């Protein structure tokens, strides 16, 4: 059995501290980089979505008036409004469902960082068992 001196223990503790600091700094950098990528992508998505919503709202107002007028000529104003409203409700549910599915697939969580942390956790378990 080796006889460790106080200096050896201090050196080992200092080295462990440096390793832990490097470990957390590296993981923080991975997280920051991944979140920066996600934020950049979400900014672009939000800008495009805002433009699409503004244009879509204007088109919807104009086309709704035209559609109600055309349908009203055939079946009456009340039924025309009901038919157009139900059509928009169906379109909203369809688009909302698709958007929800895409958000769930993309997610907000930093996938790469979580993967690296899971690998670190497995490595620590193996190291603790072997020690």
N, C-alpha and C positions, 0 to 999 in steps of 0.2 A: 504494500500500500504506500502510495507516494505521500510524502510529507509536504503539505502546502504551507507556505509562509503567508504572512499578512499581506505582503506586497503582491503575491500571486492572486490572492483572493480579491484585493482591490483592483488589480488589473483585469481580472475576469469580470467583475461587476461593472467596471467602466466599459469594457468591450461589449457586454450584454446591453448596457444602457445605450451605447452608440448604435448597436444593431437594432434595438427596439425603435429608436428615434428614426433611423433610416427606413425601417419597415413601415412605420406610420406615415412618414413623409411620402414614401413611394405610393402607398395606398391613397393618400390624399390627392396626390398628383393625378393618379388614374381616375379617381372620382371627379376631380375638377375638369379634366379633359373631356370625359364622357358627358358630363352635364353641360359643358360649353357647346358640344356638338348638338345635343338634344335641344338646348335653348335656341341655337341658331336655326335649326330645322323648324321648331315650333314658331319662331318669329316669322319665317317665310310663310308657313302654313296659315298663320293668323292674318297676315297681310293679304294673301290671296283670298282667304275666306271672306274677309271684310269687303273686298272689291266685288267678289262674286255675290255676296248678300245684297250689296247696294244695287248692283245692276239687276239682280234677280227680283228685288222688291219693285223696282220701277217697271220691269217687264211684266211682272205679275199684276200690277195695278191696271196697266193698259190692256193686257190680254184678258183679264177678268171682265173688264167692261165690255170688250168685244164679244167674248164668249157668252156672257149673260144676255146680251142683246140678240145674238143669233139664236140661242135656245129659246128665249122669250118669244121670238117670232113664231115658233112652232108649238110650244106647250104652255106658255104663260110665264110671267115673271117669277112667281113663287117657286115653281118647280125648277126653273132655270137656276135660281140662287141656290137651292138645295143640291142640285146635281153638281154645280161647280164647287160648292163648299165641300161636298163629300169627295170629289176628285182631289182637291187640295189636301184634305185630311189623309187620304190614302198615300199621296206623294210624300207628305211630311213624315208619315210613319215609315215608309220605305227608306227614305233618305236618312232619317234619324237612326234607324236600325243599322244601316250600312256604316254610318259614321261611328256609332257605338262599337261595332265590331272592329273597325280599324283602330280605334283608340285602345281597345282591349288588347289587340295584337301588338301594337307599338309599345304601349305602356309608358309609364313615367319613370319607373325604377331604372337605375343604371345597371343594366344586365351584365356588362363586362366586369364592372367593379364587384358586383355580388358574386360572380363566378370566381374571381380571383380570391375573394375573402373565403369562399367555401373551400377552395384548394388549400388556402393557408390553414383553415381550421382542421382539415384532414391531416395536413403535414404536422401540425402541433399535436394532434392526437397520437400520431405514430411516434413522434419524438418523445412524448410523455410516457408512452408505453415502453419504449426501449430504454428509457433512462432509469 
